[in-house]
Amino acid sequence: MSCGGWVFQPMMAGNPVHPDEGLPDRTTQTGRTAVLIFSDLPALDLARRRWPSSAGALIRLPDAAGLRRRGLDVHWYTTRGLSGWVRLPGAVIHEQAGDDFGSSLLIALRELAGSGYDRIVVVGSDCPQLTVQDVVQAAAGLEDHRMVLGPDHRGGIYLLGIRADAVDLIAGIVWRRNTDFAQLAARLPAHEIRILPEKLDLDQVVDLRLLSRRSPAFLLFRLLSLMSGRPFSAPLETPSFLRVQQPTWQLPPPRPAFVV
């Protein structure tokens, strides 16, 4: 079973699970750039948000195979207990560790830095506007900057690029308060940080309304969802259970307490 590029498929126990054999293997090279997808399973993410399944086209994992073809190694750090049951073509699958969101991300960054990567680009699954080229651009930005930040429209980030010798700079960041960008930008002098164009992160239902105004592709998605008989009307009217302000999620998304 597949959803958003990932495949639910029983595998032999073990961690990590490596990319498909048909893709180039760069695990023995040095001076590499890693893409760290730090994300829950899309289906669990939708369930936690209480969004309909028709929104699954918007909560999706990056194109790992496409990133591999551009010379980037891809590592997906996902829900604890499920690494042996999912596959993302082109990616090495890991389980998230740590007691909370911030510590889990720091552990993942330290693991990749310790395995020989010089540059790491962190992305999630809730920025529909993010492209392979954006990630490639961020990786290139780390050639002459210690950090690359992709700010979202709320003050958080949709992308974090960081050099291996700077990963500990994220220690102490208070995530998911719409201040991620400002906190990270304050950790280094301005000339050591590259800022990418602002994009929309889907943290709340109201963000879907904003996306529908900015993106013709999203308008097409709405039309197709109506034709499928499973309309997703959130951009038009916020459901009552979401009218009260909910905690916002920033990149990377929080690790759920879901354990198999």
N, C-alpha and C positions, 0 to 999 in steps of 0.2 A: 504494500500500500504506500502511495506517495502523496505528499502534500507540500506545495511550495518548494519543490526541488529535493526535499529530504525523503528518504524511504524508510518505512517501518519494516524491518526484516530481522528475524531471529538470527543471532550469530553466536559463534563460540565465545565463551567468556574470556575477558581480557581487556586491557586498557593500555594504550589507546588502540583504536581500530584505524587501519591505514587506508590511504586512498586506493581507488581502483588501479589495477595493474596496467590498464591501458593508457594511463596518463604518465607523463615523465616523472621520475622519482628523483628529488633533489635532496634527500635526507642526509647525504654524506657531504654536501658542499658546505663551505664556510662563507661568511660575509653575506648571508642571505637576508631576505625580507620575509617576515611572516605576517599573514592576515589572521587575526584572532577574532573569530565570530563568537561573541559572548552572548548566548541567547538560550532561552527556554525553547522547548519544542513549540512550534507555531500553534499546534492544536491546543496545547495546554495554555498558551498565552491567550488565545481567543477565549477559552473557557474562563480564565481568571478575570478577564475584562468584561465577561458576560456580553460579548459581541456575537452576532449571528455568524454561522459558518460561511455565509456569502461574503464576509469581510476577509476571508482567508487569502484572497488575492493581494491584499494590502499588507498583511503580516506575513512576510516571507523571508527566507534566508537568501543571502547574496549568492551569486552565481560562482560557486567554488571552482567548478571545472573551467569556467571562463577566466578566473583569476590565475589558475594554474597555467593555463595556456599563455598568460602574460608574464610568466616567470616568477610567480609568487607562490610560496607554500601556504596552504590554508589549514587552520586548526579550529575545529568547532568545539568549544567548551559548553556542554549542555547539561541538562537536568541530571542530577546525581541518581545513579541506579539504572539509567537507561542507555548507557554508552554501548552496551552489547546488543541493543535491539534496534538501533537506528543507523542509517548510512546516508551520508551526503556525498555524492560523487565528486571526487577531487579533493576531499578534506580528510584530515586525520581527526578522529572523534575522541574527545576526552570528557571526563566527568568533572564538573565544578567541585571545588573543595573550599573549605573555609566556613566560618560561622555566619557571615553576612555578605551582603553584596560587595562592599568595598574590599574586604579581605579576600573574597573569592577572585575578584579581578586581579588583585595584586599577586596572589599566588600563581595565577595563570600567566601573568606577564613575567614573573620571575622564572617560571619553568621554561618558557620559550627563550628568555634571555640566557638562561643557564645552558640551554641546548645548542647555543652557538649562533643564534640570530642576532644581527646587529640592529635591525630596525623592525618594529612591530606596529601594525595598523589594526586598531580595534574598531569593530562595527557590530551592530545589532541586527534586528530583523523588522524594526518598525519605522523605517524611513523609506517609503516607496519611491522617492525621488533619487535615491542613491544608485549609482551606476558602477560598473566595473571600472570605467575610466576615472571616476572620482577616487576610487581606491588606489589605482595606479598613480594618479596625480599626487595623492597623499604620500605614497611610498617614495616618489621622486623628491618630494619636498623634504624628506628626512636626510637627503644627501647633504644639505647645507643648513638645516635647522634641527634643533634637538627635539622639537615638538611640533605637531601639526594638529590644529583644532578645526573641526567642522561644527560651527554653532547652529543650534536650532532656533526656532522662533520664540521660545520661551526662556532662553537663558541657559539651557542645557546644551548638550552636544549630541550629534549623531555620529561623529567619528573622532577617534583619538589616535594620532600617530606619535610614536615615541621611540627614541633610541634606547638601546639596551642598557646603556650606562646611566639612564635617567629614570628608569621605571619606578624607583623608590620615591620619586617626586609626587606620586599620586597618593602616597600614604597620608592619611589624615583628611583626605577630601570628604566632605559631607555630600553624598550623592542624593539625587532625586529631590532637590530643593529649588530647581530652576536657577541655581547659582554655579553649576558645574563649570561652565565656561569661564566665569570670572575667577573662580578659585584656581583653576588650572593655569589661566593666563598670568596669574600673580606669582606663579612658582618660578618663572624664568624671565629674564629681560626680554623686551618686546622683539629685539632683533633676532632672538633665538627661536621665535615661534612664527609659524606660517599659518595664516587664517584662510580657510576656504569659504566659498560662498554659503550663505545661510540656506538651510533647507527645513522642511517640515518634518517633525517627529510626531508619530501618532500616539500621544500620551492620553488624550481624552477624546470623547466623542466630538467635542467642538472642533477639534483639529481636522476631522473629516469634512466638516463644513468648509473650513479654510482651504483644504486640499481641492475640494470640488470647484472652488472659485479660481484656483491658480492653475489647475492641471486639466487640459482637455481629455487626457487619458482616463482620469477619474470619472469624468462625465460619461465616457463610454462604458466604464465599469458599472456605473449605476444603471445605464440602459440595459446592459446584458443581464444584470441581476434581476431587473424587472421582467425581462423576457423569460428568464429561467423559472419564474414563479416563486422565487425566494428573494423578494425585494429587501434591500438594506436601506432603510429610511432614516438612519441616524443623522445624516447630514442635514435633513430637513426638519427633524424634530428630536430633541434630546429626550430619551426615555426618562420616566419619572424617577427610576431608581438611580439615575446618574445626574440628577439635577443638583444634588448636594455635592459640593466640591470633594473630589476624591484625591488621595495622594497621587502625585504625578510620578511617572517613571521616566528616567532618562537613560541614555545609552551608557553602559550596557544595562539590560533589564534585570530586575532582581531575581535571584535564584529562589524558586519556590520551595516549599517544605514538602514537596511530593517525593516520596521515597518508595521504590519498589522492593 
